[in-house]
Amino acid sequence: MRLRPPRRFQTPKGGNLPEECEDASLAVYPHGGGPAKIALSDGASESAFSRPWARILSDAFVRRPMDMSNLDGPSLAEWLKPCEEEWNRWVPWERIPWHGEAKTRAGALATLIGMEIDGTPGRGGSLSWQALAVGDCCLFVVRDDALAVTFPLEEASQFNNTPALVCSNSAKNDRLWPGVHQHRGELLPGDLILLSSDALACWILQERDRGRRPWQTLSSLNAGEWDGWVQEQRRQRTLKNDDTTLIAIHVE
């Protein structure tokens, strides 16, 4: 069993440049053993400097160990400390105007979903995985042409404008832990892994509820078709005009 190289697609919300996209994602496969790690973070536009915060969170999940098996509120807060410090170093505090200082000091906000896949098949030939999510970026596992896993949200009706968010200001994370969700499972040959930001995740679940197989559409798209497909869905109002990111990984 092995994971095919990840396919990553990203389109900013309409009217924005690619460099203004507030989604950040990363997938790293280990060399010489160890788990594969995939992460996706969606910065909240209403907060200051959310784009670098999303990048910091996704990079940290992939590159810095997190013991999800024994995770709790205090250990998560400890894991977040270097992220918060990096964000504070990134912010150009000396150039923040007085009227923007309060908003910046309140901190940046972002959702986060991360998946860790064991690199060694178990006795049954499957690959075990575990995942963590804060907010409404979603992980899907497609098996036998059906959704076997939808995490952390399972229904399109669960999407709203107030998802749980990770803040770069530790003082604002005192109620973060109840919004942290964890899941684990196994992967089999032929499975398809999809990680997506909220607009696309909601579309996937809506299409499923209509009796369609949206994963077939997504897995067939190539880099040259992706942007046009997103724009067409937005034009038809089936896909919310928001930063849209997809990571697709086939298991073989």
PEJORA-V269713 format. One line per field, one symbol per residue. phi: phi as a letter, one per 30 degrees, with the letter a starting at -180 (. if undefined). psi: psi as a letter, one per 30 degrees, with the letter a starting at -180 (. if undefined). Layout:
phi: ???
psi: ???
//
This chain:
phi: .acdedcbbabddejcdedcdcdbbabbcdcijjddbbbbbbddddcdhdddddddddddddcbebdddbdbedddddddedddddddddddedcddedcddddddjdbadabbbbcddcddddiccdbbbbbbjcdbcbccbhibddbbbdccbddddbcbddbccdcedccdcdedcccbababcbejdbcbcbdddddddedddeddicbddddddcdcedceedddddddddicbddaebbbcbbccb
psi: klklkkkkkkkllkflleffkgkklkkkklkglllkkkkkkjkkfflkhfefeeeeeeeeeefkkkiffgkaeeeeeeefeeeeeeeeeekiefgkleffeeeeffllkllkkkkkkkfkkaegglkllllkkjagklkkkkkhhljfkjkfkfkfffkagilkkkkfjffggfgeefgkklllalklkflkkkklleeeeeeeeeeefggliffeeeffkleffeeeeeeeeeefgfkkjlkkkkkkkkk.
//
